Amino acid sequence: MRRAQLRLRQVATIVAVALFVAVATVTGLPRPHATELVARAATQQGPIHRLPPSGRRWY
């Protein structure tokens, strides 16, 4: 019985440490800023075709 309790404590300790390390790893990851996400989405789209200052295309 004492052996089973010791095993159970060891398993619980290992699980707790693994959970702590996993949470620390996930929260430590750098998150991209919102402007970086917008810039990345804009670069993935096609090029922006700007009109000449007169506003008309002559071609």
FIKOLZA-1660 file (N, C-alpha, C; in steps of 0.1 Angstrom, whole numbers, plus 5000, padded with zeros to 4 digits):
% residues 59
   i   px   py   pz ch aa at
   1 5008 4988 5000  A  M  N
   1 5000 5000 5000  A  M CA
   1 5009 5013 5000  A  M  C
   2 5019 5013 5008  A  R  N
   2 5028 5024 5009  A  R CA
   2 5035 5026 4995  A  R  C
   3 5038 5015 4989  A  R  N
   3 5045 5016 4976  A  R CA
   3 5035 5023 4965  A  R  C
   4 5023 5019 4966  A  A  N
   4 5013 5025 4956  A  A CA
   4 5011 5039 4959  A  A  C
   5 5011 5043 4972  A  Q  N
   5 5010 5057 4975  A  Q CA
   5 5022 5065 4970  A  Q  C
   6 5034 5059 4972  A  L  N
   6 5046 5066 4968  A  L CA
   6 5046 5068 4952  A  L  C
   7 5042 5057 4945  A  R  N
   7 5041 5058 4931  A  R CA
   7 5031 5069 4927  A  R  C
   8 5020 5069 4933  A  L  N
   8 5010 5079 4930  A  L CA
   8 5015 5093 4932  A  L  C
   9 5022 5095 4943  A  R  N
   9 5028 5109 4946  A  R CA
   9 5039 5112 4936  A  R  C
  10 5047 5102 4932  A  Q  N
  10 5057 5105 4921  A  Q CA
  10 5050 5109 4908  A  Q  C
  11 5040 5101 4904  A  V  N
  11 5033 5104 4892  A  V CA
  11 5027 5118 4892  A  V  C
  12 5020 5121 4904  A  A  N
  12 5014 5135 4905  A  A CA
  12 5024 5146 4905  A  A  C
  13 5036 5144 4911  A  T  N
  13 5046 5154 4910  A  T CA
  13 5052 5156 4896  A  T  C
  14 5054 5145 4889  A  I  N
  14 5059 5146 4875  A  I CA
  14 5049 5153 4866  A  I  C
  15 5036 5150 4868  A  V  N
  15 5025 5156 4860  A  V CA
  15 5025 5171 4863  A  V  C
  16 5026 5174 4876  A  A  N
  16 5025 5189 4880  A  A CA
  16 5037 5196 4874  A  A  C
  17 5049 5190 4875  A  V  N
  17 5061 5197 4869  A  V CA
  17 5059 5199 4854  A  V  C
  18 5055 5188 4847  A  A  N
  18 5053 5189 4833  A  A CA
  18 5043 5199 4829  A  A  C
  19 5032 5200 4836  A  L  N
  19 5022 5210 4834  A  L CA
  19 5027 5224 4836  A  L  C
  20 5035 5226 4847  A  F  N
  20 5041 5239 4849  A  F CA
  20 5051 5243 4838  A  F  C
  21 5059 5234 4834  A  V  N
  21 5068 5237 4823  A  V CA
  21 5061 5240 4810  A  V  C
  22 5050 5233 4807  A  A  N
  22 5043 5235 4795  A  A CA
  22 5036 5249 4795  A  A  C
  23 5030 5253 4806  A  V  N
  23 5024 5266 4807  A  V CA
  23 5035 5277 4806  A  V  C
  24 5046 5275 4813  A  A  N
  24 5057 5285 4812  A  A CA
  24 5062 5286 4798  A  A  C
  25 5063 5275 4790  A  T  N
  25 5067 5276 4777  A  T CA
  25 5057 5283 4768  A  T  C
  26 5045 5280 4769  A  V  N
  26 5034 5286 4761  A  V CA
  26 5033 5301 4764  A  V  C
  27 5034 5305 4776  A  T  N
  27 5032 5319 4779  A  T CA
  27 5045 5327 4776  A  T  C
  28 5056 5320 4774  A  G  N
  28 5068 5327 4771  A  G CA
  28 5071 5329 4756  A  G  C
  29 5062 5323 4748  A  L  N
  29 5064 5325 4734  A  L CA
  29 5060 5339 4729  A  L  C
  30 5068 5345 4721  A  P  N
  30 5065 5359 4716  A  P CA
  30 5053 5359 4707  A  P  C
  31 5044 5368 4710  A  R  N
  31 5032 5369 4702  A  R CA
  31 5034 5380 4692  A  R  C
  32 5030 5379 4679  A  P  N
  32 5031 5390 4670  A  P CA
  32 5022 5401 4673  A  P  C
  33 5026 5413 4671  A  H  N
  33 5017 5425 4674  A  H CA
  33 5007 5426 4663  A  H  C
  34 4996 5433 4666  A  A  N
  34 4985 5434 4656  A  A CA
  34 4989 5440 4643  A  A  C
  35 4998 5450 4644  A  T  N
  35 5003 5457 4632  A  T CA
  35 5011 5447 4623  A  T  C
  36 5019 5438 4629  A  E  N
  36 5026 5429 4622  A  E CA
  36 5017 5419 4614  A  E  C
  37 5006 5415 4621  A  L  N
  37 4996 5407 4614  A  L CA
  37 4990 5413 4602  A  L  C
  38 4986 5426 4604  A  V  N
  38 4980 5434 4593  A  V CA
  38 4990 5435 4581  A  V  C
  39 5003 5438 4585  A  A  N
  39 5013 5440 4574  A  A CA
  39 5015 5427 4567  A  A  C
  40 5015 5416 4574  A  R  N
  40 5018 5403 4568  A  R CA
  40 5006 5400 4559  A  R  C
  41 4994 5403 4563  A  A  N
  41 4982 5400 4554  A  A CA
  41 4982 5409 4542  A  A  C
  42 4987 5421 4544  A  A  N
  42 4987 5430 4532  A  A CA
  42 4998 5426 4522  A  A  C
  43 5009 5421 4527  A  T  N
  43 5019 5416 4517  A  T CA
  43 5015 5404 4510  A  T  C
  44 5007 5396 4516  A  Q  N
  44 5003 5383 4510  A  Q CA
  44 4993 5386 4499  A  Q  C
  45 4986 5397 4499  A  Q  N
  45 4977 5401 4489  A  Q CA
  45 4984 5406 4477  A  Q  C
  46 4977 5409 4466  A  G  N
  46 4983 5414 4454  A  G CA
  46 4989 5428 4456  A  G  C
  47 4997 5432 4446  A  P  N
  47 5002 5446 4447  A  P CA
  47 4991 5456 4446  A  P  C
  48 4993 5468 4453  A  I  N
  48 4983 5478 4452  A  I CA
  48 4985 5487 4440  A  I  C
  49 4975 5488 4431  A  H  N
  49 4976 5496 4419  A  H CA
  49 4971 5510 4422  A  H  C
  50 4979 5519 4422  A  R  N
  50 4975 5533 4425  A  R CA
  50 4972 5540 4412  A  R  C
  51 4962 5549 4413  A  L  N
  51 4958 5557 4402  A  L CA
  51 4968 5569 4401  A  L  C
  52 4970 5574 4389  A  P  N
  52 4978 5587 4388  A  P CA
  52 4970 5598 4396  A  P  C
  53 4977 5609 4398  A  P  N
  53 4971 5620 4406  A  P CA
  53 4958 5625 4400  A  P  C
  54 4957 5624 4386  A  S  N
  54 4945 5629 4380  A  S CA
  54 4933 5620 4383  A  S  C
  55 4935 5608 4387  A  G  N
  55 4924 5599 4390  A  G CA
  55 4920 5590 4378  A  G  C
  56 4925 5592 4366  A  R  N
  56 4921 5585 4355  A  R CA
  56 4933 5576 4349  A  R  C
  57 4929 5565 4344  A  R  N
  57 4939 5557 4337  A  R CA
  57 4938 5560 4322  A  R  C
  58 4950 5561 4316  A  W  N
  58 4950 5564 4302  A  W CA
  58 4955 5552 4294  A  W  C
  59 4953 5541 4299  A  Y  N
  59 4957 5529 4292  A  Y CA
  59 4946 5518 4292  A  Y  C
% end
